[in-house]
């Protein structure tokens, strides 16, 4: 089965809107990340002009959602100057990513640190998300000096020991961080992927299935491996689907392996799959490459599907083009009679 380690380099800390949970008696139109209808827009604008901070934030977010970024940034800056940390958090990510403005990595990092250092309990829910983004900035060396140690520090703070109120993204990131060669600690990797998966991370759910299957950071458990891989697959994880193919193939369930592999191998737009599921592109590449390679193997041997060498070659080639590293690893296993 494919290695759990994946590169962590991302091109962005990802601009995001973080809002408090919706209360049962709260209408969707009252949420800060919802668009305003004409009547509500006029009410919010009037309040914003009168200096109402929450209304300034909501007006700013409305303009951003309709891509009037200049107006949006102006209103967010007015709200943040009055102490609205949610407005400051949004501005930090926009400056960092260059959304609606020229990128300013240093300013983005400075604003994120202000969010982290704020002591207003009303905005404490933002802190783990800002810490996660600072960890990403440190890991990539964008806007601050590159440092694995500082990245780890921020992610550990953001992860809050696996608490659901922590940053699930940070928890999942720590799971990946501890499978890297330079920072490897498989027990820590399992710990963080376990809690991230429990808290809803699709990425970690698939990784957890692989770790249970291979006994990485935990005792091998095929039943739990199958359970986690199936659950992640049903939620759209191509990484989990590709590794489920391996599970079936190594269990000699060749018909199931071939069927599942064919389905994964039909994936054309990896970027679209990443956008739809929120999964890392590298995870998706590995999953699709597994599907292509194992389907090609089934076609070549006639296991679970009618033998067809020309089709087999087509899918072998696709595996190489999708993820050369995974294809190379599998080809070596083939040469060693391990597959």
CORNOR-V408487 format. One record per residue. RES is the residue in one small letter. BURIAL is 1 if it has 16 or more other ideal C-beta (glycine too) atoms within 10 Angstrom, else 0. Layout:
# CORNOR-V408487
res/burial
RES/BURIAL
RES/BURIAL
This chain:
# CORNOR-V408487
res/burial
x/1
x/1
x/0
x/1
x/1
x/1
x/0
x/1
x/0
x/0
x/0
x/0
x/1
x/0
x/1
x/0
x/0
x/1
x/0
x/0
x/0
x/0
x/0
x/0
x/0
x/0
x/0
x/0
x/0
x/0
x/0
x/1
x/0
x/1
x/0
x/1
x/0
x/0
x/0
x/0
x/0
x/0
x/0
x/1
x/1
x/0
x/1
x/1
x/0
x/0
x/0
x/1
x/1
x/1
x/1
x/1
x/1
x/1
x/1
x/1
x/1
x/1
x/1
x/1
x/0
x/0
x/0
x/0
x/0
x/0
x/0
x/1
x/1
x/0
x/1
x/1
x/0
x/1
x/1
x/1
x/0
x/0
x/0
x/1
x/1
x/1
x/1
x/1
x/1
x/1
x/1
x/1
x/1
x/1
x/1
x/1
x/1
x/0
x/1
x/1
x/0
x/0
x/1
x/1
x/1
x/0
x/0
x/1
x/1
x/0
x/1
x/1
x/0
x/1
x/1
x/1
x/0
x/1
x/0
x/0
x/0
x/0
x/1
x/0
x/0
x/1
x/1
x/1
x/1
x/1
x/1
x/1
x/1
x/1
x/1
x/1
x/1
x/1
x/1
x/1
x/0
x/1
x/1
x/1
x/0
x/0
x/0
x/0
x/0
x/1
x/1
x/1
x/0
x/1
x/1
x/1
x/1
x/1
x/1
x/1
x/0
x/1
x/0
x/0
x/0
x/1
x/1
x/1
x/1
x/1
x/1
x/1
x/1
x/1
x/1
x/1
x/1
x/1
x/1
x/0
x/0
x/0
x/1
x/0
x/0
x/1
x/0
x/1
x/1
x/1
x/1
x/1
x/1
x/1
x/1
x/1
x/1
x/0
x/1
x/0
x/1
x/1
x/1
x/1
x/1
x/1
x/1
x/1
x/1
x/1
x/1
x/1
x/1
x/1
x/0
x/1
x/1
x/1
x/0
x/0
x/0
x/0
x/0
x/1
x/1
x/1
x/0
x/1
x/1
x/1
x/1
x/1
x/1
x/0
x/0
x/0
x/1
x/1
x/1
x/1
x/1
x/1
x/1
x/1
x/1
x/1
x/1
x/1
x/1
x/0
x/0
x/0
x/0
x/1
x/0
x/1
x/1
x/1
x/1
x/1
x/1
x/1
x/0
x/1
x/1
x/0
x/1
x/0
x/0
x/1
x/0
x/0
x/1
x/1
x/0
x/0
x/1
x/0
x/1
x/1
x/1
x/1
x/1
x/1
x/1
x/1
x/1
x/1
x/1
x/1
x/1
x/1
x/1
x/1
x/1
x/1
x/1
x/1
x/1
x/1
x/0
x/0
x/1
x/1
x/1
x/0
x/0
x/0
x/0
x/0
x/0
x/1
x/0
x/0
x/1
x/1
x/0
x/1
x/1
x/1
x/0
x/1
x/1
x/0
x/0
x/1
x/1
x/0
x/1
x/1
x/0
x/0
x/0
x/0
x/0
x/0
x/0
x/0
x/0
